[in-house]
Amino acid sequence: MGRGVFTSDFLPSGTVVEISPVIVMSKEDRGWLDKTALHDYIFEWGNDKQSCCMALGYVPLYNHSYASNCEYEMDFDASLMKITTMRDVLAGEELFINYNGNWDDATPLWFRAT
Protein backbone atom coordinates (compact mmCIF):
# COMPACT_ATOMS: atom_id res chain seq x y z
CA MET A 1 0.00 0.00 0.00
CA GLY A 2 0.97 3.59 -0.52
CA ARG A 3 0.40 6.56 1.73
CA GLY A 4 -3.37 6.57 2.23
CA VAL A 5 -6.11 8.89 3.48
CA PHE A 6 -7.86 8.29 6.81
CA THR A 7 -10.76 9.97 8.57
CA SER A 8 -10.69 11.06 12.19
CA ASP A 9 -14.48 11.55 12.23
CA PHE A 10 -17.56 9.47 11.43
CA LEU A 11 -18.64 10.19 7.83
CA PRO A 12 -22.22 9.30 6.84
CA SER A 13 -22.87 7.85 3.40
CA GLY A 14 -23.05 10.61 0.79
CA THR A 15 -20.58 12.92 2.53
CA VAL A 16 -18.44 14.99 0.16
CA VAL A 17 -14.95 14.42 1.53
CA GLU A 18 -12.99 16.54 -0.92
CA ILE A 19 -13.37 18.69 -4.03
CA SER A 20 -10.01 19.03 -5.70
CA PRO A 21 -8.86 21.12 -8.66
CA VAL A 22 -6.87 19.22 -11.27
CA ILE A 23 -4.09 20.09 -13.68
CA VAL A 24 -5.06 18.72 -17.10
CA MET A 25 -2.24 17.48 -19.32
CA SER A 26 -2.20 16.58 -23.00
CA LYS A 27 -1.86 13.18 -24.64
CA GLU A 28 1.80 14.02 -25.29
CA ASP A 29 2.40 14.96 -21.65
CA ARG A 30 0.75 11.72 -20.59
CA GLY A 31 3.21 9.77 -22.73
CA TRP A 32 6.08 11.30 -20.77
CA LEU A 33 4.40 10.94 -17.38
CA ASP A 34 3.64 7.26 -18.00
CA LYS A 35 7.42 6.68 -17.96
CA THR A 36 7.87 8.24 -14.52
CA ALA A 37 6.85 7.54 -10.92
CA LEU A 38 4.02 10.06 -11.42
CA HIS A 39 2.22 7.44 -13.54
CA ASP A 40 0.81 5.97 -10.32
CA TYR A 41 -0.72 9.32 -9.29
CA ILE A 42 -2.38 10.58 -12.48
CA PHE A 43 -5.90 9.88 -13.73
CA GLU A 44 -7.15 9.43 -17.29
CA TRP A 45 -9.06 12.58 -18.24
CA GLY A 46 -11.72 13.47 -20.77
CA ASN A 47 -14.32 11.37 -22.51
CA ASP A 48 -11.69 9.93 -24.87
CA LYS A 49 -9.28 9.21 -21.95
CA GLN A 50 -6.34 10.32 -24.09
CA SER A 51 -5.21 13.12 -21.79
CA CYS A 52 -4.59 12.88 -18.07
CA CYS A 53 -4.77 14.99 -14.96
CA MET A 54 -2.91 15.44 -11.71
CA ALA A 55 -5.41 16.05 -8.95
CA LEU A 56 -4.30 18.39 -6.22
CA GLY A 57 -5.19 17.99 -2.56
CA TYR A 58 -5.26 14.44 -1.19
CA VAL A 59 -6.85 12.75 -4.23
CA PRO A 60 -3.59 11.13 -5.47
CA LEU A 61 -3.07 9.55 -2.03
CA TYR A 62 -6.30 7.51 -1.81
CA ASN A 63 -5.49 3.82 -2.07
CA HIS A 64 -7.43 1.43 -4.30
CA SER A 65 -9.96 -1.15 -3.19
CA TYR A 66 -12.47 -3.15 -5.20
CA ALA A 67 -14.64 -2.77 -2.07
CA SER A 68 -14.13 0.99 -1.87
CA ASN A 69 -15.98 3.15 0.62
CA CYS A 70 -15.73 6.27 -1.57
CA GLU A 71 -16.09 7.11 -5.22
CA TYR A 72 -14.67 9.89 -7.33
CA GLU A 73 -16.49 12.02 -9.84
CA MET A 74 -14.75 14.01 -12.57
CA ASP A 75 -16.08 17.37 -13.72
CA PHE A 76 -14.37 17.89 -17.08
CA ASP A 77 -15.81 21.38 -17.60
CA ALA A 78 -14.71 22.74 -14.21
CA SER A 79 -11.46 20.68 -14.02
CA LEU A 80 -12.40 19.25 -10.62
CA MET A 81 -12.55 15.85 -8.92
CA LYS A 82 -14.97 15.16 -6.08
CA ILE A 83 -14.62 12.36 -3.52
CA THR A 84 -17.87 11.16 -1.86
CA THR A 85 -18.48 8.38 0.68
CA MET A 86 -20.55 5.45 -0.63
CA ARG A 87 -21.36 4.07 2.83
CA ASP A 88 -21.01 5.14 6.44
CA VAL A 89 -17.32 5.36 7.32
CA LEU A 90 -16.18 5.02 10.92
CA ALA A 91 -13.63 7.29 12.59
CA GLY A 92 -10.15 5.87 12.02
CA GLU A 93 -11.02 4.04 8.78
CA GLU A 94 -8.97 4.43 5.65
CA LEU A 95 -10.81 5.99 2.71
CA PHE A 96 -10.54 3.97 -0.50
CA ILE A 97 -11.51 4.64 -4.11
CA ASN A 98 -11.77 2.17 -6.97
CA TYR A 99 -9.14 3.21 -9.52
CA ASN A 100 -11.38 1.87 -12.31
CA GLY A 101 -13.75 4.79 -11.77
CA ASN A 102 -16.97 3.03 -10.84
CA TRP A 103 -16.97 1.92 -7.22
CA ASP A 104 -18.15 -1.60 -8.14
CA ASP A 105 -15.90 -2.18 -11.20
CA ALA A 106 -13.69 -5.24 -10.58
CA THR A 107 -11.70 -5.03 -13.83
CA PRO A 108 -8.05 -6.02 -13.17
CA LEU A 109 -5.62 -3.12 -12.76
CA TRP A 110 -2.03 -2.60 -13.91
CA PHE A 111 -0.80 -3.76 -10.49
CA ARG A 112 -1.76 -6.59 -8.16
CA ALA A 113 -4.60 -5.26 -6.03
CA THR A 114 -5.17 -6.58 -2.53
JOZIMO-V220406 format. One record per run of one state. SS is the DSSP state (A for helix, B for strand, O for the rest). FROM is the first residue (numbers start at 1). TO is the last residue. Records with the same first field share a line. If there is no record, write none. Layout:
SS=FROM-TO / FROM-TO
This chain:
O=1-4 / 7-10 / 12-15 / 26-26 / 34-36 / 42-42 / 46-50 / 56-58 / 62-62 / 65-69 / 76-79 / 86-88 / 90-93 / 98-114
B=5-6 / 11-11 / 16-25 / 43-45 / 51-55 / 63-64 / 70-75 / 80-85 / 89-89 / 94-97
A=27-33 / 37-41 / 59-61
